[in-house]
Amino acid sequence: MPETLRSLASRAWHGFLAYLLKFGVVGLIGLVIDVLLFNALRVGVFGTDTWAQSAIGAKTISTSVAIVFNWLGNRYWTFRRHRRRHVLREFVEYLVVSLGGMAISLICLWVSHHLLGFTSLLADNISSNVIGLGLGTAFRFVLYRYWVYGHHRGDGLSNLARVEEAQRALFEQPPLERTGPEIDRDRAGAEPAQSPEPRNQGG
């Protein structure tokens, strides 16, 4: 039983939990970048009286930078073994999933604020930054893990490596197994021939 538990724990770690931990670290750093850049733009660190200083402009820029950072972090760290050969296609799919996660957060906010009538600042933060963020993060992780970087993707590096290994195994002919009599004949042929014993010549 302990061996079975260790095996299950190992498979859970390598198949899911390790990815989840790295994904959380990348997401947390991306969130810090988003918040810091948003506030820096809002207070005019990069210039005043510009579109980038407005709330919408600052949030658009900060979120875009965070998405690019998260993609690089997940591509070269979280899912590095499964990253795709077609970089542009991978990034587009990653962006679609990221926008889907953001849409989930906005839907949660809309339902809470407009449909249920919870209009306080606290309610807005709970609906968007707690419930919405949690559901959006789960949505993004599952689709990143099993779609964008899934094992089945034809241009994924892990899948390509498995295909190459299968091709090598297919085209490399293994040595034929020899039977017992064949081995005995080889051994007999390898033994040096013994010279006959000299006859005693009586004188």
N, C-alpha and C positions, 0 to 999 in steps of 0.2 A: 504493500500500500504506500509506504513513504516514497518508493521509487516511482510509482505512478503519479503521486502528487508532484514530485520534482519534475517529472516529464511534462505534466500539464502546465506547471508554473513556467517552465522554460519555453514551451510553445507559446504561452500567453504573452510572455515578455518579448520574445523575438518577433512574434506575429502581430502584436497590437500595442502592448503597454510601452515599449521602448519608443515606438513611433509617436504615441500620444504624449509622452513626456517631452520629447524633442519639439513636437508641434506646439506644445504649450509654452516652451521657452521662447521659440521664435515668435509666437503670437504676442507674448508679453513684451518682448523688446519692440516689436512693431507697434504695439499700443503706446509705449512710451514715446517712440518717435512721432507718432501721430499727434499725441497730446502736446508735446514740447514744440513741434513745428507749428501746430495750429496757433498756440498762444504766442509764439515768436512772431508769426505773421500778423496776428491781430494787434499786437502792441507796436508794430511798425519797425521791427528790427531790420527787415529787408527792404524798407521803403514805405513811405506814407502816401496817402491819397491815391492808392492804386487798387485795382480789382483784387489783388492778392491779399490786401488788408481787410477786405470785407469778410463777413462771416461765411458766406457761401464760397467765396474764392479761397479763403484760408483753409476751409474744411476740404474742399476739392483737392487742393494741392497736397495737404498733409495726408489725406487718405490715399491718394495716388502714390505718394512716396512710400507709405507704409505697405501698400499692396506689393510694390516692386521689391521692397526689402524682404517681405514675407516669402515672396516667390523664390528669391535667390537663396534665402535661408533654408526653405523646405527642399529646393532642388538640390543644393549642394551639401546639405547636412541631414535633414530629417529623412528624405526619400532618395538619398544620393545613389543607392544601389538600383533604384527603379526609375531614375530620371530618363527623359526621352531623348532620342536622337534628333527629332524635329523640334527644335527649341521654340520656334514661333508658334507652332500648333499647341505645344504644351502651355505656353504663356497665355494664349487665347482661352484655352479651356480652364486654366487656373483663374483667369480674370472673370469668366462666366460664373464659376463657383463662388468667387469672392463677392460678386454683385448679388448672387442669390442669397448668400449669408446676410448681406446688408439689407436686402429686401425683407427677409424674415424679421429683422430687428425693427424696420419701419412699419411692417404690418402689425407687430405686437404693440408698438406705440400708437398706431392709428386705432386699433381695437380698444385699447385702454382709454385713450383720450377722447375719441369721438363717439365710439359706440357704447362704451360703458360709462362715460362721463367722469372718469377720474382725471381731473385737469390740474391737479397740484404739481409743483415741481418734483416733489418726492415720488409721486405716482408715475410721472413721465420717466424719471430715472430708473425706477424699478422695472417698468415695462420694457424700456429700450435697452438699458445698460446692465440689467440683471437677467430677466427672462429672455428678452430678445437676443442679447449677446450670447447667453448660454445655448439657446436653440440654434442660433446661427453658427456658433463655433462647432457644435456637434454635426450640423449639416455639412459644413465645410470639411471637417476632418474625414468624415465617412466618404465623401465624394473624392477628396484628394487621395485618400488611401486606396480606394477600390475602383476609381475611374481614371483620374488624371495620371496617377502613378500605379495603376493596377498591374498585376502580374500578367494579365491577358493582353496588354497593349503591345502591338506588333513591333513598334519602334522603341520599346523600353529596353534599357541596357541589360537588365536581368533576364528578360525574355530572349534577347538576342544571344546572350551568353549560353542559355540553355539550348537554343537551336544549334549553335556552333558545336556544343559538346555532343548533342545527339547526332549531328552529321559526322563528327569524328568517329563516334562509336559505330556508326552505320558503315562507313567506308574503310575503316581500318579492320582488316581481317584478323581475327584472333588466331593464335597458333592452334593447330589441330591437336586434339588429345591422342596420344599414342597408346596402343594396347600393350598388355604385358608381353606377348611374344615378340612384338617389334622392338621393345626395349631390350629384351634378352638377346635378340640378334645383333643389335647395335653394340651391346656390351661385348659379345663374343667377337665381333669384328675389331673392336678396339684393343683386345688383349693381344700382346705380342706372341707371335708363333714361337713355340718352344722347339729348340733343335733336338733331334732324336739323340738318345743316349748312345755314346760310342760303344760298339761291340768289342768284347774282349778278344783280341787276336792272340790265340795261344801259339807259342813258339816252341 
